[in-house]
Amino acid sequence: RASQLFCFALCVTVALGVLPPSPDDFIGRLASGEQIPRIRFTELDTARVHKMASALTNCDSLQEIELIRSDLNEDNLSQLFVALSTCKNLHTLKLMGCSLGQIPSFPSLFKQHMANSQLQLVSFMWNELEGSIAVELLDALSHLHALRIVDLSFNNLFELGSPIARFLSSSSVSRFSCNKCGIEDSSSNQIFTDLAKQSKLNYLSFSNEDWNELGIYISGTFNEVGLESEKSLLEYLVSGSEVSELDLSKNKVSDSFVAAFSDNLSYIKLTTLRLTGNLISSVGAYHISQGLVYNRNLYYLGIGGKINDHGMMSIMETLAAYPDNPLKVLDLSNNNITADGCKSVAPLITTAGLLGIRLDGNLIGDEGVSHITSVLSCPGDWIKRNSILKYLTLQRCNITTHVCCIISISLLTITKGG
């Protein structure tokens, strides 16, 4: 049936004439002078990159360009940068999975032709960048005065703590992602130490999550933010830092950092903190529960490793006791939470004041879900007390189809009541 629906959708799409144009058609439109604001190509060969670059010259309407897994070399890359330098309204450049690290002249070509551009966002993720090429690129990026967002994820930035810290401290960048780049603990320690002195960042991500904006799995070298950098990280967060979002998912953050973080939570401006998949136990969860009493800004919290049922209970008890707490989204994915834990906290869901709860990857099964849905589907008084819960995610929780239907009915009850 799924294949039939796909074929039907494809026929409708063809009939309406809304299929995306082929690369050659698109490049032909550019060459004819058509003004196009956004370009996104996957797997362009060398010849087509040359043709596109030739057609792009003085395309004033171009604002965003994205090339994925395309065949770039020194010649067509230089031609591309020359063309892009004439596009006066270009603000987004994404070259992803193009093996730019195999082109030694890439940083110098970028600096030579793009230094005067008004780029605000660049993404060079998944490009085999490392060593001196990565250092030169950071220097080139630091000269872009309009630049605000940089993504260098899935490269190899091992032992580049000093150049990264220097770039972040001296540039105008406000959002920086360096996910799964092999940043070891000593380098992250240096980065956080320098950021505490001067930084305009409001978003920082050193996550080790496997998935990305391309929607595909990319292998890479794991970051190791852990024991050595915990002290400098805390000092950075309490130094008056403007950072509002921090993602350290799947690193080596421990209970000791969580304890110190919780003690200083009232001074920290973070609104989003992602610490799922770390070395945090029920002890760390208890410290978080105590710190949340003094929470002023934290809106989204992802925490985990093995906080277990007891850790979840500690956090939920605090939230239920302080329903006006700013924390509104709680992510407890992959924490060895069981059906017994769901049974214990189910009554607290009605008074915790949360907008969203994530329990993905836990061991709750049908039994655990039934405890939760028994509360969610309770009519009348519950809806009057608490109608703000917007979503509950239960992916990879060993739930059967029958229980999924029960969840749907429960959520329908919430929708009707709220």
N, C-alpha and C positions, 0 to 999 in steps of 0.2 A: 504493500500500500504506500509506503514511503517513496518508493521509486516512481509510482504512478503520480503521486502528488508533485514530485520534482519535475517530471516530464510535463505535467499540466502547467506548472509555474513557468517552466522554460518556454513553452509554446505561447503563453500569454505575454511573456517578456519580449519574445521575438515579434509577436503581432503588434505590440505597442511601440516597437522600435526603440527600446530603452536598453538594449545590450551595450555594454561598454565598448568603445571603439578599439580596434586593434592598434598596437603601437605605431604601425606605419600610417594608419588613418589619422591618428592623433598628431603625429609629427608633421604630416601633410597639412593639417589645419593650422599648426603653428607656423609652418613655412609660408602659408598663404596670408599671414598677417592677422589671423584671428587672435583676439586677446583672451587668454585663458588664465584664471587666477590660481588653479591648483593642478599639479602634475603628480601622479603616482604610478610608477612602473615597477614591475618585478621581472628580473632576469632579462634585462636588455643586453644584447650582444654588443661587441665593440663597434660595429658599423652603425647600429642604431643610436648608440650614445653620441657618436660623431654627428649624425644627422640631426639629432635633437639639439645638441649644443649649437649647431649652425643656425637652427630655426629659432633659438631662444634670444638671440641678440636683440636688445632693446624691446623686449616684451615687458612693457611697463606694468601690465596688469598682473604679472606673476607674483604671487604672495607666498606660496608654499611649493616645495619640490621634494619628492621622496623617491629614492631609488633603492630597491631591495635586491640583494644577490645579483647585482649587475656586473658586467665585465668591464671594470675600469682599469686603465693603465696610465702611464705617465702622460702620454700624448692626449688621449681624450679627456683625462681629468683636468689637464691644463686648459684645454679648449672649453670644457664645461665651466670652470671657474672664471675664465675671461668673459664668457657669455653671461653668467650670473651676475658678474660685477656691474653689468649695464642695466640689470633689472632693478629699478629704483625702489620698488615697493616690496621686494623680497624680504620676508621676516622669518621664514622657517626653512631650514635645510636639514634633511635626513638622508644620510648615506649609510645604509645598514646591511651588514653581511656582504660587503664588497671587497674584502681583503685589502683594505687600505694600508694595513701594516706591512704589506709586501711591496709598497711603493715608497722608497726612501725619501723621495722628493715631495711627498704629500704635504707635510707641514709647511714647507717653504712655499709651495705653490699656493696653498690656502692663504698664508700670510701676505704673499705678494699681491694676490688679486682680490682678496676679500677683506682686507684690513679696513677699508673705508665703507664697508657695507653696513646696513642697518639691521643685521640679523639679530633676532631676539631669542630664537630657539635653534639649537643644533643638536643632532643626535648622530654619533658615530659608533653606536653600539655594534658589537659582534664583528669586529674588523681586524682582529689579530694585532691590535696595537700593543706595543710594549717598549721598554727601554728608552733609548734616546729619541725614537720617533714620537713616543707618547709625551716625553718632556718637551720637545719642540712644539708639539701641537698645543699643549697647555699654555706655552708662552704666546703662541699665535692667537689663541682664544682670548687671552688677557687683554689684547689690544682692541677688542670689539666693545665699544662703549655702550652699545644698546643691548648687549647680550644679557639675558636673564635666566635662561634655562639650558642646562647642558646634561646630556646623557652619554656616558662612556661605558655603559654596562657591557659585560661579557667580553672584556678584553683582558690582557694580562698586565696589571699595574703593580706587580710585586715589587716591594722595596722602593716605591715612589711616594712615600708619605710626605717627604719634604717638598717636592714639586707640586703635589696636590694641595698641600696646606698653603703654600705660597700663592698658588693660583686663586684659591678660595678667599684668601685674606686680602688680595689686591684687586680682584675683579669686581664687577657689578652684578655677578650672578646671584640669583636668589633661590634657585632650585637646582640641586646637583644630585645626579644618580650615578652610582658606581657599583652596580649590583654584580655579584659573582665575578670579581676582578682579581682575586688573590691578594687582597689587602690584608697583610698580617697584623697581628696585635700591636706590634711596636710601631708600625706605620700609622695605624688608627690612633694610637696614643699621641703621636706627633701632630696629627691632623687636629684632634680635639684640643690639644694644648694651644696650638696657634689660633684656632678659631675663637677660643675664649678671649683673646686679645682684641680681635677685630674681625667682624664678619657681618655681611648683610643677608646671610642665608635665612630663609624661612622654611625650606624643605631640604632634607638630607636623607639619602637612602644608600645604605651599604647592605642591602638584603641579599640573601642567597636563594631566593625563590627561583624555581626553574622556568616559570612561564613569564611572558613579556607581552608587549603591545602587538607583536607579530602573531601571537597566538600559537607559537610553536615552542617545543622544548629545545633549549640551547645548553650544551654542556659548557662548563667553565671552571675556573679555579675558585674555590670557596674563600670568601672573606673570613677573617678570624677575629672579630671584635670580641674581646674577652677580658680576662682578669687584669692584664697589664694596662689596658686603656680605660677601665671602669672609673678610676678616680678622675682622670682628665675629662672624661665624658660628663661626669656629674658636675665638675667645676665649670665646664662649658655651659651646661644647662642652667646653672644658678647664677651665672656671671652677668645676667641681664640680657642674655642672648635672645634674639628675636625669632629663633627657630620655632615654628609651630607644628611641623610634622617631621617625625623621625622614624625611619624604618630600618630596624636591625634584625629582621626575621631570619631565623635559622643561623644565628651566629653562636657565640659561646658565652653569652651574658648569663651571670649566675645570680643566686639568691642574695649575695652580698651587695651587688649593685642595686637590686630591687629594694633592699632594706634602706640603703642610703638615699635612693631616689624618693622613697615613700616619706622619709623623714623631712625631705625638703620640698614636697609636692606643692605646698602653698606658695613657694617662691618661683616655681617653674611655669613658663608661659606655654608649654606644649599643649596643643589641642588634640593631636593624634600621635599615639605611640604604638608601634608594632614590634612586639617582642615574642611572637609566636615561634615555636620550634627552637627555643634556647634551652639552657640548663636550669630552668626555674622549677622548683618543687612546690609542694604545699606550704613550705615555710615562707618562700617568697610571696606566694599568694596571700598568706596571712599578713605579711608586712604591707602589701598593697591595700588590703582591706582596711588596715589601720590608717594608712595615708589618705585614703579616699575621703575620710571624714573631713579633711582640710582642703579637699580639692576645690580649686577655683576656676580652672580652665580646661582640664582634660575632658574631651568629648568622646574620643574613640580610643579604646584600649584593647590591644591584642597581646595576650600573655600566655606563655606556656613552655612546655617541655613535658613535665609530669606533675602537674598540680593536683591531679586526681580529684576524687569526690570531695575530700575535705577542703582542698583549696577553693573549689568552686563554691562550696557552702560558705566559706569565710567571706568571699567577695559579695555574694548575693545577700548575705545577712546585713552587711553594711549598707548596700544600696537600698534594701527594703526599709532599713531604719532611717535612711536619709533620701527619700524619693525625689527631693528637689536637687539632688546632686547633679552637677553639670555633665557627668558621664552618662551618655545615652546609647552608645553602641559598645557591646562587649563581645570580643572574639576569644573563645576558649577552645579553638580547634586543636585536635591532636594532643589531648592531655590525659588519656587513659580514664576518661570519665565514663561511668557505668550506669546501668539502669537504676541501681540503688541511689546514685547521686542525683539522678533526675527526679526520683521519687521524693527525695529530701528537699530539693530546691523548688519543685513545681509550685507549691503555695506562694513562694516568694516572688515568682514571676509577676503575679498580679499587683504587687506593690513596689516593685523595684524601679519603676519610672523609666524603663529602657525603651528605646525605639527599635533596636535591633539586637539579636543574639545569634552568634555563629557557634555551632557545636559540631562542625564538620570533622570527620575522621576520628570520632570517639566510638566507644564500644557500647553504645546505648541500646541498639537493636529495637525491635518492635515493642518490647516491654517498656523501655525508657521513654519511647515516643508516646506510648499510651498514657503514661503518667503526666506528661506535658499537655497532651491534647485533652485530657480529662479536665484540666484547668481552663484551657483556652476555649473549650466549647461550652463552658458553664455559663448559662444565660443570666440575664437580669443584673444582679448586684455587681458581678465582676465587670461587666461592661460599663456600668456607672462609675465604678472605682478606677478603672484603668482601661482606656480605649486607645492608648497611644502606641502600642507595639505594632510596628509596620512590617517587620520581617523576621523570620526564624529560618536559618539554613541548617540542613541536616544531611549534607552530602557525605557519602562513604561511611554511613553509620549502620550498614547491614539492615536496612529497612525493606520490608516486603511491599509488593504492590498494594495489597489490601490496606496496610497502614497508611500508605501514601494517600489513599482515598479519604481515610479518616482525617488526615492532616488538612486536606483540601476543604472538607466540610467545616472543620474547626476554624480555618482562616476565613471562610465565608461568613461564619457567625460573627467574627471580629469585624469584618467589613460592613455587615448589616448593622451591627450595633454601633460602630464608630462612625 
